[in-house]
């Protein structure tokens, strides 16, 4: 039995981690903290009544270190770097759900997130926590950079092609749509019900901070530079991500060959479901789960592959993947608490 703490439990991803860990047979939640909410968790999140008597405390690094073996940091971007190093020095394992340790270059972090990184030396030590690709490194990690939700869907959707034939790829366009919870639990006019309901829009077109994360991971997989064109859209839904990815090839490739490639690549991965030929993912089939569903199609000239990838942005795109990483780190069954 390990002791787990959640920092940022008053936010959507922190709450999702809590929900999963409450049913995990090998974990006891010993600390819950936040800076903007304190008190009984069942008051902060009324659906927790009769499920837990935990209190949410004012975040205290020293107390959390004393009570926990592993810490989940469900904090806004730019805040995790204020405390991750302190936990590591205390001998704790850290799973960071923010973007603070995903990018390898401090200069790139500043360019995309607008602030200087406070712990640049840790950037090279953090393990990118995408289990399907980096499982062996995750096993011994002390600091996990949990992937972003958009990158998770994009990278899983693209890896089989990129890993086996990068030189054959001419261009990649990622057309991504996410539910509103992807923006976090904050109050801004653009996220109000009356603004989002019955509306659909693109945002941060070709300037989204998840683009360099996608490029960094895919370039590592390919051992060659990979650059995607990424456009995000806001859906009038609470949960779910659907990405339609257009891959233009230099040479023809049949649908049967593409489908066989994906099936073989993910044949041992429980949480990646490559759908039958002709079937396409739907958000309703992944919301509330840790699954990534992938659909495939090929143009008549066989030089355009359309990959459709769907996940729950708060589960496989955040909390579920974080727990999946924890399971790997501690040698638990990878699906524990997630099915």
N, C-alpha and C positions, 0 to 999 in steps of 0.2 A: 504494500500500500504506500503510495507516495502522497506527499502533501503539496497541494497546488494553491497558488494565489492568483487572483485576477485584478489587475489594475485598470481602471476605466470600465468598471462593471455597470455603470449607469448608461453606457452607450449601447448601440445595437449589436456591435460585434462582441463586446464584453458580455452582454446578456446572452448571446448565442453560445459563447464558450461555457458560461455558467449552466445553461440548459443541458448541454452535452455532458459536462462533468458530473452533474447531479445524478446521472444514470450510469456513470462509468464505475465498474466494479472494483477497479484498482486505484481509485483516486479519492482522496478526502480533501474537500475544499476547506482550507484553514485560514484564508485571508481574502477579503473583498474590499477594495478601496476605490475611491474616486476623489477628484478635487472639487466637483461641482454638486455632489449630492451625498448626504450622509443619513444614516438611519436604517431601519429595518428594510431588507431587500424586498419583502412582501409589500411594503408601502411604496417603494420606488417602482416595482414591477408587480402589480396586483395579481397577475396570473401565478405568482410564486406562492400564494397563500396555501398553507398546508404542505408545501414542498420543501421549504427550508426556513430556519429561524436565524440564518446568518444576518449579520449587520454589515452595512457598508460604512467603512471608516474613512476619515480624512487620510489621504494617502501618506504613508510613512515608510520610507525605504528600510529603515532599521527594523521596524516591527515586522514588516513583510518578510525580510530576510531571516529573522528569527523563527518565523512560523512555517516557512515553505521550503520545498526542495526545488520546485520549478515555478517560474513566474510568467504569466501571460500578460503582455503589455498591450492593452486594447486602447491605446491613446491616439490622439490626433497626430498627424504628421508634424514633425519638428519637436515633439515633446518627449518621445522615447529616449532620444539621445541624452536627455538630462539625467536619466536614472539607470539605463541599461548597464553601464560600466560599473556602477556601484553594486549592483546585484552580482555581476560576474566576479568582482573582487571579493565578495562575500561567499563565493563558491557555489552560487546558484546557477541553474540553467535558465535561460531566457528565451522565450518565443515571442518575438515582436511582430504584432499585426500591422504596424504602421510601415511607412516607406523608408524609415530612417536608416536602415542598413541594407537595403536592396541594391542600390547602385554602388559600383566599386570605386568610382572616382569622386573625391570631395568636390572637385570643380563642377562636375556634372550635377551633383546634388544641389549645389548652390544655384546653378543655372535654371533648374527645373522647380526647385522648392523655395528659392528666394532668400535663403539664409546660409550662413557658414555652418558647416558640420562641426560639432564640438568634439567628436571622437573619430577623426579620420583614420586613425590607426586600426580601429575595429572593423572598418569596412571590408578589409581583405580577410578578416577572420570569421565574419558572419557567413553562415551556410544558407544558400538560397533554398527555401523549404518547399520545393516541389517534389513530393515523394516519388512520383512515377519516373523521374529523371535523376534524382540525386540521393537516392535512398541510402547508399553506403556512406556518404559523407554525413548525412543527417544522424546516423546511428551514434557517432562520437561527438556531435556538435555540442558546444556550450551556448552558442548564440545562433538562433534561427531567425532569418529574415523571411517571414511569411509572405508569400507572393501576393500581389494585388489581385483583385477580382477580375478585371479586364485581362491582365496578362495571363492569369491561369487559364481562362477559356481560349485565349489566342495561342498560347504556347502549346497546350495539349492538342489543339486543333492543327497546328502546323508542324510539330516536331517530326512525325514520320516522314514527311516530304523533305524537310530541311536536313534531317540527319542522313538521308540516303541519296539525295540528289540536288544539293544546293546549286551546283554549277548549271543545272537544267532550269532553274527558276529565273524568270525574267523580271517579274514584279509581284508584289504582295500588297493587297489592299484589305484592311480589316475594318469592316462596317459593324460597329458594336452598339448594342442597346442595353440599358440597365434600368432596373427599378429604382425608385427614389431612395430606398434605404441605403444605397451605395454611397450617398452623400453624407451619411452619418445622422445622428440625432441632434440636429441644430436648427435654430429658427432663423430662416432667411426668407425674404419675400419670394424668391424664385422656387422655393420648395413648399410653399403654402398649398393646401388642397385646391383652392380656387385657381391657382396658377398652373398646377400640374394636371388636374383632372381634365379629361377630354382634350389633352394637348400632347404634342410630340415635337421635340426639337433636337437639333444638333448643338453641341457646345464644345468649346476649346478645340475647334476644328484644326487638325494638324499641329496643335500645340499642347496636347494633353500630356500630363506628367507620366503616364503609364507607357508612353511610346518608347522612351529610352530603356525602360525595364524589359520590354518585349524584345527590343533589338539586342540588348546585352545578352540575354539568355539564348536567343536563337543563334547569335553569332558564335557563342561558346559551343553550342551543339554542332554547328556546321564547320567550325574551325575556319570560317571565312566571314567577312562582313555581311550582315543581313540588315536591311533597312525596310521596314514596313511603313505604309501610309495608313495612319490610324485616325478614325473619326468616331467619337462617342456621341450617343444620343440618350436622352432621358425619356423613359417610358412612363406612362401614367399607372404604374404598378408599384406595389410595395417591394416585392422581391423578384429576383430572376435576372439573368443575363442571357441574351442571345446574340451571337456574333456570326455574321456572314462574311466569310473570308474568300477573297478571289485571288487565286494563284495562277499567273500566266506562265506557261512553260515554253521553252525553246523547241522542244520536240514533243510529238504526240504521246499520250498515255491513256490507255483504255480505262473505263470505269471499273472493270473487273480487276485490273492490275492495281489500281488505286485502293480499292476495297480490300483486296488481299493483303496489300502492304500494311494498311491500318489494322486489320484483324490480327496479323502476325505480330505487329509492333506492340499491341496492347493486350495480347492474349492472356497474360498473367496478371493484369491489373484489374483488381476488383472494382475500382471506382471509375473506370473509363469504359463506357458502353458504346461500341461502334455499332450503329444501327444497321439493319438489313438494307440491301440495295433498294432504293426507291423510298425509303422512310426518312423523315426529317425530324429533328429534335423540336420539342415544344417546352416552353418554360414550366408549364404546369406539371410536367413529368419529372422535373428535377428540384423544384422548390421544396424546401424542407429536407433535402437529402444531400449527401456528400458526393453524388454522382456527377460526372461530366458526360453528356450524351453528344455523340458526333454523327452527323449525316454527311453524305458525299454525293456529288454530281459532277459530270464531265460534259463539256460542250460538244457539239457535233464535230468540230475539227479536232477534238481531243487535246487541245492545247490550253484550255482554261478549266482548272479544277475549282469547284466551289465547295468549300468545307463549312459546314454549319455546326457551331459548338454552343451548347447550352449548359449553364450551371446555376445554382443558387448563389448569388453574390455574397450572402452572409455565411453560407456553410462551406461548400467547396472553395468559394472565393475568399474565405476568412476563417471563421471559427472552426468549422469542420476540418479544414486542412491543418489548422494549428493543432488540433487534437490528434489528427493522423500523424503529424510530426512528433508529437509527444509520445505516442504509442511506439513509434520506431525508436526514439531515443532511449526508452526504458525497456525495450524488448517485449512489449505487450503485443497481442494480436492486433494487426493494423486496423481491423474493422471495429475494435472494441469501443463501445459507446456510440458508434456511428451508424448502427443498423437497428 
